[in-house]
């Protein structure tokens, strides 16, 4: 950190080093810092503010806490006509819960034919909402004449990242207070004051960045990710199962004309060679072979 104390503070420190009167108080004012807050004593709230982990105002014991971010994945196989209604029902349930409980991050729906479609829905929600959803998804799929094909839950430990970010934030806030006190209570040259203000601006930007990072990490812990994939349940007697036969009949004349065209093309390519071979055989039988026979002894 490129920081210079104002001239008056430097002089005071020099006097303190020489053992002058009041050296102890001057040195304490210049070099001491407020004690840092206990690690992870404060948790980031959803609105960006801070609150104690225990929720109370009295002294609390420091307890080691783990911060785990969960991700869930569910696959559903449904009849083609049930995919969109089921997905829209999930979207409506998330919107009804409100943005503080459930947030939709991505969704899409594709129709490939009358008998095939697919969709996907990604959202973030509180663990209680996701638990309620996962407990009822099997019954919902069965009611739609479908099934749940897969379930998956993964966990990511963010404890180290959150504790490290919180510690860096506390250190920067302590430095911020010291810089503000220097600007408020000390006089010095213009260059020293400007350098202090530039350093304070840098620290303020670092604090804002750390608060944003800490809020993002806590959001991942407080709201888990859920991914739902919808695929088509095929009917063996559906129109799509017989479509290859219909396509074959529909393409009959096209395939026949293509075969005839191939035969004509092959004949056109081989015709000059047939003429050349016929001429060679005629010359051999009419001109060369009779002379060979006459030269043989009787």
C-alpha positions as CSV (number, residue, x, y, z in Angstrom):
1,X,0.0,0.0,0.0
2,X,1.5,3.3,-1.1
3,X,0.6,5.5,1.8
4,X,2.5,8.4,3.5
5,X,1.5,9.9,6.8
6,X,1.0,13.7,6.8
7,X,4.1,15.7,7.9
8,X,2.7,16.5,11.3
9,X,2.1,12.8,12.1
10,X,5.7,12.0,10.9
11,X,7.1,14.6,13.2
12,X,5.1,13.4,16.1
13,X,6.4,9.8,15.6
14,X,10.0,11.2,15.5
15,X,9.5,13.0,18.8
16,X,8.0,9.8,20.3
17,X,11.0,7.8,19.1
18,X,13.3,10.3,20.9
19,X,11.4,9.7,24.2
20,X,9.8,13.2,24.4
21,X,6.8,13.9,26.6
22,X,3.6,12.3,25.6
23,X,5.4,9.9,23.2
24,X,3.3,7.0,24.4
25,X,0.0,8.7,23.6
26,X,1.1,9.9,20.2
27,X,2.5,6.6,19.2
28,X,-0.7,4.9,20.3
29,X,-2.8,7.3,18.3
30,X,-0.8,6.9,15.2
31,X,0.0,3.2,15.1
32,X,-2.8,1.5,17.0
33,X,-5.9,0.1,15.2
34,X,-9.3,-0.9,16.4
35,X,-9.4,-4.6,17.1
36,X,-10.8,-6.6,14.2
37,X,-14.2,-8.2,14.5
38,X,-14.4,-11.9,15.3
39,X,-14.2,-14.1,12.2
40,X,-17.6,-14.7,10.6
41,X,-19.4,-12.8,13.4
42,X,-21.6,-11.2,10.8
43,X,-23.4,-12.9,8.0
44,X,-24.5,-11.1,4.8
45,X,-28.3,-10.7,4.6
46,X,-30.2,-10.9,1.3
47,X,-30.5,-7.2,1.0
48,X,-26.8,-6.6,1.4
49,X,-26.8,-5.6,5.1
50,X,-25.2,-7.5,7.9
51,X,-26.7,-9.4,10.8
52,X,-25.1,-11.5,13.6
53,X,-25.1,-15.2,12.9
54,X,-27.0,-15.9,16.2
55,X,-29.6,-13.2,15.4
56,X,-29.3,-11.7,18.9
57,X,-27.7,-8.5,20.2
58,X,-25.8,-10.0,23.2
59,X,-22.4,-11.6,23.2
60,X,-22.3,-14.9,21.3
61,X,-19.8,-17.7,21.2
62,X,-17.8,-18.1,18.1
63,X,-19.0,-21.3,16.4
64,X,-17.4,-22.9,13.4
65,X,-20.0,-23.0,10.6
66,X,-19.9,-24.6,7.2
67,X,-21.3,-22.9,4.1
68,X,-22.5,-25.4,1.5
69,X,-24.0,-24.6,-1.9
70,X,-26.3,-27.3,-3.2
71,X,-27.3,-28.0,-6.8
72,X,-30.1,-30.3,-7.7
73,X,-31.1,-31.9,-11.1
74,X,-34.3,-33.7,-12.0
75,X,-35.2,-35.4,-15.3
76,X,-38.8,-36.1,-16.3
77,X,-40.1,-38.2,-19.2
78,X,-43.7,-37.1,-20.1
79,X,-46.1,-37.4,-23.0
80,X,-45.5,-34.8,-25.6
81,X,-48.8,-32.9,-24.8
82,X,-48.0,-32.8,-21.1
83,X,-44.5,-31.3,-21.3
84,X,-45.5,-27.6,-21.7
85,X,-48.3,-27.6,-19.2
86,X,-46.1,-29.3,-16.5
87,X,-43.3,-26.8,-17.1
88,X,-45.7,-23.8,-17.0
89,X,-47.0,-25.2,-13.7
90,X,-43.5,-25.2,-12.3
91,X,-42.9,-21.6,-13.6
92,X,-46.2,-20.5,-12.0
93,X,-45.3,-22.1,-8.6
94,X,-41.9,-20.3,-8.6
95,X,-43.4,-16.9,-9.5
96,X,-46.1,-17.4,-6.9
97,X,-43.5,-17.9,-4.2
98,X,-41.9,-14.6,-4.9
99,X,-38.3,-13.5,-5.8
100,X,-37.2,-13.8,-2.2
101,X,-38.0,-17.5,-2.3
102,X,-37.6,-18.6,-6.0
103,X,-36.0,-17.0,-9.0
104,X,-36.2,-18.4,-12.6
105,X,-32.8,-18.0,-14.3
106,X,-33.4,-19.8,-17.6
107,X,-36.1,-21.7,-19.5
108,X,-36.7,-23.0,-23.0
109,X,-39.2,-25.2,-24.9
110,X,-38.6,-26.9,-28.3
111,X,-41.0,-28.8,-30.5
112,X,-39.5,-31.1,-33.1
113,X,-42.6,-32.8,-34.4
114,X,-46.1,-33.7,-33.3
115,X,-44.7,-36.6,-31.3
116,X,-41.4,-35.1,-29.9
117,X,-40.6,-32.1,-27.8
118,X,-38.2,-31.1,-25.0
119,X,-37.8,-28.4,-22.5
120,X,-35.6,-27.2,-19.6
121,X,-36.1,-25.0,-16.6
122,X,-33.3,-23.6,-14.3
123,X,-34.1,-21.7,-11.1
124,X,-32.7,-20.8,-7.7
125,X,-34.8,-21.3,-4.6
126,X,-34.6,-21.7,-0.8
127,X,-33.9,-25.2,0.5
128,X,-37.4,-25.5,2.0
129,X,-39.0,-24.7,-1.4
130,X,-36.8,-27.1,-3.3
131,X,-37.4,-29.8,-0.7
132,X,-41.2,-29.4,-1.1
133,X,-40.8,-29.5,-4.8
134,X,-38.7,-32.7,-4.9
135,X,-41.1,-34.5,-2.5
136,X,-44.0,-34.0,-4.9
137,X,-42.3,-34.3,-8.3
138,X,-42.9,-38.1,-8.4
139,X,-46.6,-37.8,-7.8
140,X,-46.8,-35.0,-10.4
141,X,-45.1,-37.1,-13.0
142,X,-47.3,-40.1,-12.4
143,X,-50.4,-37.9,-12.6
144,X,-49.3,-36.7,-16.0
145,X,-48.7,-40.3,-17.1
146,X,-45.0,-39.9,-17.0
147,X,-42.0,-40.7,-14.8
148,X,-39.0,-39.2,-13.1
149,X,-35.9,-40.6,-14.9
150,X,-33.1,-39.3,-12.8
151,X,-32.3,-37.3,-9.6
152,X,-28.9,-35.7,-8.7
153,X,-27.7,-33.5,-5.9
154,X,-24.2,-32.0,-5.7
155,X,-22.6,-29.9,-2.9
156,X,-19.9,-27.3,-3.1
157,X,-18.1,-26.2,0.1
158,X,-17.8,-22.4,0.1
159,X,-16.6,-22.1,3.7
160,X,-13.0,-21.2,2.9
161,X,-14.1,-18.6,0.3
162,X,-16.6,-16.9,2.5
163,X,-14.3,-16.8,5.6
164,X,-11.4,-15.5,3.5
165,X,-13.6,-12.8,1.9
166,X,-15.1,-11.8,5.2
167,X,-11.6,-11.5,6.8
168,X,-10.4,-9.3,3.9
169,X,-13.5,-7.2,4.2
170,X,-12.9,-6.6,7.9
171,X,-9.3,-5.6,7.3
172,X,-10.3,-3.1,4.6
173,X,-13.0,-1.6,6.8
174,X,-10.5,-1.2,9.6
175,X,-8.1,0.5,7.2
176,X,-10.9,2.7,6.0
177,X,-11.6,4.0,9.5
178,X,-8.0,4.8,10.1
179,X,-7.8,6.8,6.8
180,X,-10.9,8.7,7.6
181,X,-9.6,9.6,11.0
182,X,-6.3,10.8,9.5
183,X,-8.2,13.0,7.0
184,X,-10.5,14.4,9.8
185,X,-8.0,15.0,12.6
186,X,-4.6,15.7,10.9
187,X,-3.3,18.6,8.9
188,X,-0.5,18.3,6.4
189,X,0.8,19.3,3.0
190,X,-1.6,19.2,0.1
191,X,0.3,16.3,-1.6
192,X,0.0,14.1,1.5
193,X,-3.7,14.8,1.9
194,X,-4.3,14.0,-1.8
195,X,-2.3,10.8,-1.5
196,X,-4.5,9.8,1.6
197,X,-7.7,10.6,-0.3
198,X,-6.6,8.5,-3.3
199,X,-5.8,5.6,-0.9
200,X,-9.2,6.0,0.8
201,X,-10.9,5.9,-2.6
202,X,-9.1,2.7,-3.5
203,X,-10.0,1.1,-0.2
204,X,-13.7,2.1,-0.7
205,X,-13.7,0.4,-4.1
206,X,-12.1,-2.7,-2.6
207,X,-14.8,-2.8,0.1
208,X,-17.6,-2.5,-2.4
209,X,-16.1,-5.3,-4.4
210,X,-15.7,-7.6,-1.4
211,X,-19.2,-6.9,-0.3
212,X,-20.5,-7.8,-3.7
213,X,-18.5,-11.1,-3.7
214,X,-19.6,-12.0,-0.2
215,X,-23.2,-11.3,-1.1
216,X,-22.9,-13.5,-4.2
217,X,-21.4,-16.4,-2.1
218,X,-24.0,-16.1,0.6
219,X,-26.8,-16.1,-2.1
220,X,-25.4,-19.4,-3.4
221,X,-25.7,-20.8,0.1
222,X,-29.1,-19.4,0.9
223,X,-30.7,-20.2,-2.4
224,X,-29.8,-23.6,-4.0
225,X,-29.9,-24.2,-7.8
226,X,-32.4,-26.6,-9.4
227,X,-32.4,-27.8,-13.0
228,X,-35.4,-29.6,-14.5
229,X,-35.2,-31.4,-17.8
230,X,-38.3,-32.6,-19.7
231,X,-38.1,-35.2,-22.5
232,X,-40.7,-37.0,-24.6
233,X,-42.2,-40.3,-23.6
234,X,-42.6,-42.2,-26.8
235,X,-45.8,-44.2,-27.7
236,X,-45.0,-47.4,-29.7
237,X,-48.2,-47.1,-31.7
238,X,-48.1,-43.4,-32.3
239,X,-48.0,-41.8,-35.6
240,X,-44.3,-41.1,-35.2
241,X,-43.6,-44.9,-34.9
242,X,-45.1,-45.5,-38.3
243,X,-43.6,-42.4,-39.9
244,X,-40.7,-44.3,-41.6
245,X,-43.1,-46.5,-43.5
246,X,-45.1,-43.5,-44.6
247,X,-41.9,-41.7,-45.7
248,X,-40.9,-44.8,-47.7
249,X,-44.2,-44.8,-49.7
250,X,-44.1,-41.1,-50.1
251,X,-40.6,-41.2,-51.6
252,X,-41.3,-44.3,-53.8
253,X,-41.4,-42.4,-57.1
254,X,-38.5,-40.2,-56.2
255,X,-36.4,-43.2,-55.4
256,X,-37.4,-44.9,-58.6
257,X,-36.6,-41.9,-60.7
258,X,-33.3,-41.6,-58.9
259,X,-32.4,-45.2,-59.7
260,X,-33.4,-44.8,-63.4
261,X,-31.3,-41.7,-63.6
262,X,-28.3,-43.6,-62.2
263,X,-28.7,-46.3,-64.8
264,X,-29.0,-43.8,-67.6
265,X,-25.9,-42.0,-66.3
266,X,-23.9,-45.2,-66.1
267,X,-25.0,-46.2,-69.7
268,X,-24.0,-42.8,-71.0
269,X,-20.6,-43.0,-69.4
270,X,-20.0,-46.6,-70.6
271,X,-21.3,-46.3,-74.2
272,X,-18.1,-44.9,-75.8
273,X,-16.1,-47.8,-74.2
274,X,-18.6,-50.3,-75.6
275,X,-18.2,-48.9,-79.1
276,X,-14.4,-49.0,-78.8
277,X,-14.4,-52.6,-77.6
278,X,-16.8,-53.6,-80.4
279,X,-14.6,-52.1,-83.0
280,X,-11.5,-53.9,-81.7
281,X,-13.3,-57.2,-81.7
282,X,-14.5,-56.7,-85.3
283,X,-10.9,-55.9,-86.5
284,X,-9.6,-58.9,-84.6
285,X,-12.1,-61.4,-86.1
286,X,-12.3,-60.0,-89.6
287,X,-8.7,-59.0,-90.4
288,X,-6.2,-60.4,-87.9
289,X,-7.5,-63.8,-87.0
290,X,-8.0,-65.1,-90.6
291,X,-4.4,-64.2,-91.4
292,X,-3.1,-66.1,-88.4
293,X,-5.0,-69.1,-89.4
294,X,-3.7,-69.1,-93.0
295,X,-0.1,-69.0,-91.7
296,X,-0.5,-72.2,-89.7
297,X,0.7,-75.4,-91.4
298,X,-2.0,-77.7,-92.7
